[in-house]
């Protein structure tokens, strides 16, 4: 901000020699620019302050807490202990089991969501009849409260109670079937969201291009892989990035479906249990920081390796 | 051509029915459960044999539930209003004005959108306990606003780019200040987008479970999703299926109304903020 007046003044001085009116116009222009900047900064300030206060400050505080022994049950024993909390967490089988389960759920559900989401996107984009009806019903799983949907699945798979449970079995009491049901609940809820993101991409594929390909004898399958997919690759990557990060923080479904029984806890579940049952803020913060770092790594890999453009980041360039 | 289009229409109708079944089976299952009475609850049937409204009268005479319903509505409405006001201001600036640090702010909003909320639970628990915000309405409203802001800023700035801005220029030529142009010309034009964003933000707040669970300890501020997981049955180990199903149906009703009435707007809102080109 401070660098701009200097060249403006210099230029204005040059102008003064030839023509007085240009100088006035220029001054007005720079004044307008300055007013615009001021207004812009004033308008974004409250939102920025709130976001910084509620995310940046706590995460810094979490980093500090994670380097301390901070057990609410033993408040007198608080002291700075460097990376001991991290060592405790990273050498704990509970953490690594939860990490593995979270990764498994993330990868499997993101894969199925992409495939089914693409199918649903094509249906919503192409259907000849009842487009509004399809879109309305597809929005329901997106909009419904996750806990509500999770209870529906839980009751459906509870012995004696559920319409989906085979006679004499209790799928939510075993690891394999529990994880499968958790993934099912995740997929059901998020396929519509994925489909909407992909549909936005599909709407941008020029119809003429598909027609031309069709005239050249390309089958529907080929048209999809050779025309549509390359064109909507940015939409696919953004949708995948969002979903991967979202799936990685899975909590609600697991809490309701299994409460983390039979080793089905996710990293979020383990951190929550540690806070509520363990009341150990140091360990909990170390886990928080580790989750934060993992999320960062996932986002970095997506953006650097696959070239996923952050949505909105280059919106100006495109417009 | 005629028979071909008819058969294609039939094919699409069949596909549409599949989508309908996909979306509604789990939801209607909760409705069915909520209408079952104690005797038929465990019969494993999808359709209730003798529907009764007993579970609904039970939850509405339970003060824990009614209190959590008031909490949910109050907290989500306030959080939505504040997030929309702050988000509108920021989105207008991002869509329309040139100022330093704009890209940084957009990147920051993106970071917050992708932020793992659980990473905040431990520090926020500690901070809110210290500030006496723990287990209060503001204690939930503040994090809700924070996580609603990126959604609001993205969706709104996408809507704002579609507005005919020549009108703003005309207003400025007629002597309006940038603020007046914002307040008197653009705001009315922007209302549909703002309204859509408000629905999306409300849905997001309504859905929250993690903060509601970790940052409350009594019915003082506990919202319905969290309260549902605390419902107790005859014994502590038994979850009261009927009342939970009834509560689930009750908090799904506003969502269902939004989706039915504002389908077009919600689709436009979700897709506009997300991907362009």
Interface residues (C-beta under 8 A of the other chain):
Chain A: X1 X33 X35 X36 X37 X39 X40 X41 X43 X44 X46 X47 X48 X50 X51 X52 X54 X55 X58 X59 X61 X62 X65 X120 X123 X126 X127 X128 X129 X130 X132 X133 X134 X135 X136 X137 X138 X139 X140 X141 X142 X143 X144 X145 X146 X147 X148 X149 X151 X152 X153 X155 X156 X160 X161 X162 X163 X165 X188 X192 X193 X196 X197 X199 X200 X201 X203 X204 X234 X235 X238 X239 X242 X245 X248 X249 X251 X252 X255 X256 X267 X268 X271 X272 X275 X276 X281 X284 X285 X287 X288 X289 X291 X292 X295 X299 X310 X311 X312 X313 X315 X318 X319
Chain B: X5 X8 X9 X12 X13 X15 X16 X19 X20 X22 X23 X24 X26 X27 X29 X30 X33 X41 X42 X44 X45 X46 X86 X87 X89 X90 X92 X93 X94 X97 X98 X99 X100 X101 X102 X103 X105 X106 X107 X108 X109 X110 X111 X112 X114 X115 X116 X117 X118 X119 X120 X121 X122 X123 X124 X125 X126 X127 X142 X143 X145 X146 X149 X150 X153 X154 X157 X158 X161 X178 X179 X203 X206 X207 X209 X210 X213 X214 X224 X225 X228 X229 X241 X244 X245 X248 X251 X252 X255 X256 X258 X259 X260 X263 X264 X266 X267 X270 X271 X272 X273 X274 X275 X276 X277
